[in-house]
Structure formats: C-alpha cells, structure tokens
C-alpha cells in the first residue's frame, strides 16, 4: 500500500537565492562577468551545467585566484541565506500530513543542478531523505580538480524515478543503473501521483512535465523582486507545465505555504479514503 508522499525541491532560486552566484560573490568574483564567460561555451555546444562547473575550475588559472577548495564550499553552505519561512516549513508540513492521515508519511528530497558540497552543509540538509546535486572532484589538498557529477535537465528525472522506486539513501549510491529496473506499480514506493515537485527554472521543466503528467503536483516559484524572470515563469503556466505559479515565500499563511499544505493534506486524505484500492 502506497502511504508515502514526497515533495521534491530544487534549491537555487527555489529555497534560497542562487547559491553559486552567492559563493562566487563571496570569493570576490565579478558575478555577471563570470556568467557572461559561460556563454561562449554554450555557443560551442556545451551543456549549461558542465559549462559553469568548468568555468569555476578555470577561475584560479584565469583570474589568479586561489583554487576553490571543498572546505570553502562547505563553509558557504553553512552561511548562505534561505528564503523566508524555509527552515520552519518542513515540520509544519509533516504535522499537517499526520493530522490529515496518521498513516501517511511525508518525505522531502532535494534535486539540484547546484553544488552538492554547498547544499549538504546547509542548516536544512537534515530535512531531506536524500540530496542529489552536481559535484566536483578534489585533489589531495582539497582543491577542485575535475567534475565528478552533473545534474542537469533530464538528469533530474532520474532522481524522480529513484524516489518512485525507493532507491534512496546511502545504500543506493554507486549503483546508478538500478534506476532502470522495472518495478510493478503495486511495488512502487512513491507513485508519481503521490509527488509534489517545486522548482523555478528551465532545468526543472522535465520534472514538472513528468510529475504532472503522472497525476502529481508541479509548482513553479518566482522571485517577486526579479521582474526580469517573470516572463519565463509565466511561460510555465502558459505551456501547462505547472499546477500553480507562486512567489518563493514559505512563511506561514503565504500563498505558497497554503498551496503546499493543501496539496499535502489532499494527498494524505486520498490515501486514507482509498487505501490499497487507490491507483491514481
């Protein structure tokens, strides 16, 4: 019987301001110039995520900066700001889920194209059952020396399927091909119609489409202060890719918090009402 509900969050510009830009600014990098330097790689056919990771690798050589070290990234993760209401949101939603159906279990996941060694050190990292993000490789001195893992666009859907099939936690790391195994519906741990996905950008579109197409809920968030991105955010609505579009404000009684509560309570009640006969 499917009694687990999963909320999958993007991180940058979803739960917090762009953590990579924040880290670069903290290092004294001209952030607009950095992202402009990524553009020639995109024009040459690079994927956006390995392109920005590669430019970060080059920063020391091109700008005369000290090499970026794992400790620098981890320290930034412990300090970076979060959007309003984020730290308190998790327990509130768990409580609301339990009130709607004591048998239902609510889990949170983080699926991001950002830097894993930053995200795994944030104060909210412990709220997530699993975290998937892009990662650097490091030399013996802890300086970045290569790209170890890229999470981009449709890569994100791989982790939706891992949540669906229950392939989460440390025991499934280093077993990337397990996600391709066929699992009968009745043995799925979290069917798509028990999922909510929250994101802000184009890398989230495949997850929006997959989860919404499977009967789940897709929520796009936007920064009220960044009018330059409003057109892109509205495009998610026009294209029918999301269930709702809301400001990235998680404070109690905000529109986003209310919608998340409604989604969780509705899914929990469906589990309670339909029991083992519910099939989406």
N, C-alpha and C positions, 0 to 999 in steps of 0.2 A: 504493500500500500504506500502510495506516494504522499508523505506527510512533511516533506522539506520544501521550503520556499527559499529562493536565492535572489539576492539583489547584487548585480554586478556593476561596479562603478569604474569609470575611467578616473584619472586623477587630475592631470593638469587642466586647469580652467573648468573642472567639474567639481572637485572637492577643495581645490586650492588654486591660487594664481599659478601661472606657468612656472613650475619648479626648476626647469632647466634654465630659463632666462634669469630667474632669481639667483641661481647658483653662479651663472656667468657674471652677472652684475656684481655679486659679492666678491668675485675674483678680480674685479676691475676691468672686465672686458666691455667693449662698446657693443652692447647687445644688438641694436639694429644693424650695425656693420657685420656682426657675426652671421645673422640670418641672411643678410644680403650675400655674404660669401658662400652660403649654401646653394644659392640659386644656380651658379654655373654647373654644379654637379647635377642638379635636377635637369638642366637643359641638355646635359650629356647623357641622360638616361638613368641616373642613379635613382633608387627608391628614396623617398624623403627621410626615412628613419636612419638607415645606414649613412646617408649623406651627412646628417647633422652629427652623428656619432663620429664619423671620420674627421669632420672639421674640429671637433673637440680634441681628438687625438693630435691634430696638427697645431693646436694653439701654442704649445711650448716652442715648437720649431719655427713657426711663422711670426710669433709675437714676442719671442724672447721671454715668455713666462716660465715659471717653474712648472714641471709636469703636474698634471692633475693626479691626485692620489685618492685611493679608496677612502682613507680617513677624512679627506676634505669633503667628499660627497656625503659620507655618513654624518659628519658634523652639521652640514647644511640640513640634512633630513630632520635632525633633532630640533632645528630652529625655525624652519620655514613656516610661514603663516598659513592658516586654513580659512576657508570661507566661514561666514557666521553660522554658528549652530552645529557645525560638523561634529565636534567631539561628543556632544550630548545626544546626537541623533540616534546612534546605534542602540543604546539601551532602551530609549524611548520606543523605537520600533519593535524591539524584541518584546517589551512589555505589552504593547498593543496587539502583537501577534498572539501572545499567550492568552490575553483576555478574550480574543475572538475565538480561539480554539486551543485549549491546553495541550492537545496532542501535536499541534503544528510546531515545526522548528524553523526558525529564520536564521539564515546564514548570509554572510557578506563576503564578496570577492572583489579583488582589485585587478583589473586588466588594463595595462597602460603601456603606451609607447615611450614613456619616460624612463628615468634611470632607476633601476632596481635598488642600487645601494643607497640611494636617497630615500626611496619610498619605504623600504623596510626598516628605516630608523625613525619614521615619523611617530608622533605620540599616538596615532590611531592605528598603527600597523597591527597591533594585537587584536583588533576587532575583526580582522579578516581571516577566514578559514584558509585562504591561500592568496598569494600575491604573485602575479606574472607581469614582468616588465623587461625592458631591454637592459643588457648588462655588458660591461667592459671585462676584458681580461687584464690581469695585473702582473707586473714583473716582481722579482724577489724583493724589491724595495717598496712595493705597494703602488707604483706609478702605473697609470693605464698604458697598455702596450698593444691592445687589439680589441676587437669587438667579439664578444662571446655569444651574445644572444640578441636577436632583433624581434620586437613585437610590433607588427605593422598591419594596417588594414585587415585583410582576411586572415592574417595570423591570429587576430583576436578571436575569430570564430572557433578556432581550435580549442580555446580555453572554455568557450561556451559548451562545447561538446564534452570537455573533461568534467565540467560541473554536472552536466546532464548524466554522465555515466558513472559519476562518483570517483573519478580518477584525480583526487585532490589530496594534498598533504605530502610530506617528505618522501613517503614510500614510493611515490609515482615519479619523482624526479629522476632523470636519466633513463626514462622508459618512454620516449616520445612517440613510438609507433603504436602504443597501446590504445591511443585515442581512435584509431581506425578500426578497432574490432567491433563487430556487430553485436548489439545488445538488444534483446527483445523489449518491447515497450513496457511490459509488466516488471522488468528488472531495472529500468532506468531509475536512478536515484532522484533526479530532479527533472521532470519533463519540461519542455520549453514553455508550456502554459503555466508553469509554476515559477517563472523567472520574471524579474524586472531588470532592465538594463538602463543605466543613466550615463550619458556622455554629452560632449559638447561639440565634437568636431568631425571632420571628414573621415578620420581613422575609425570612428565609431559606426559609420553607416552600415558596414556588413553585419555587425551585431544587432543594430536596430532592425534591419530587414529580417534577419534570421529569427530573432526572438518574437518580433511582432507577427511574422508570418506563421509562427508556431503557436500562436494564441497567447503569448505573453505580453508584457507591457514595456514600451520603449519611451523613455523620457529624454528630451534634449533640454539642456540648460544653457543659459547665456549670461554674460556679464552685463548688468544694466549700464555700467559706465563705459563699455566699449561699443559705441554705436557702429564702429567700422565692421563689426562682425554680425550685426543684426540681420543683414540681408542673407548671409549664409545660414544663420539659424532659422529664419523664416522659410528658407528653401526646404528644410527638413519637413515642415508642415505641408507646404505646397505639394511636395512629392509623395506625401502619405507615408513617410518613413517612420514617424513617431506618433505616439498616442497623445503627447502633450509637449508644450514648449513653455518653460518657466524660468524665472530668474534663479541664479545659483545662490539661494539664500535658504539655509537649513534651520533657521531659528524656529522655535515653537510657534505654531499658528501661521507661519509663512505659507504662501501658495504651494511651494514645493513640498514642504513638510506635510501639509494637509493631503496633497495628492499621493505622496508615498504612503501615508497612513491608510488612506482609502484603498490603495492597491493591495497592501499587505493584509488588511482586515478582510477584504473581499476574497482574496485567495485562501486565507485561513478558513473562512466560513464555507467556501466551496468544498474544501477538504472535509470539513465537519459534516456538511449536508449530504454529500455524495459518497463519502467513504470510498471503499475499494471499487465501487462501480463507476466512479468518475473517470472519464477518459478525455477530458478537454472539450 
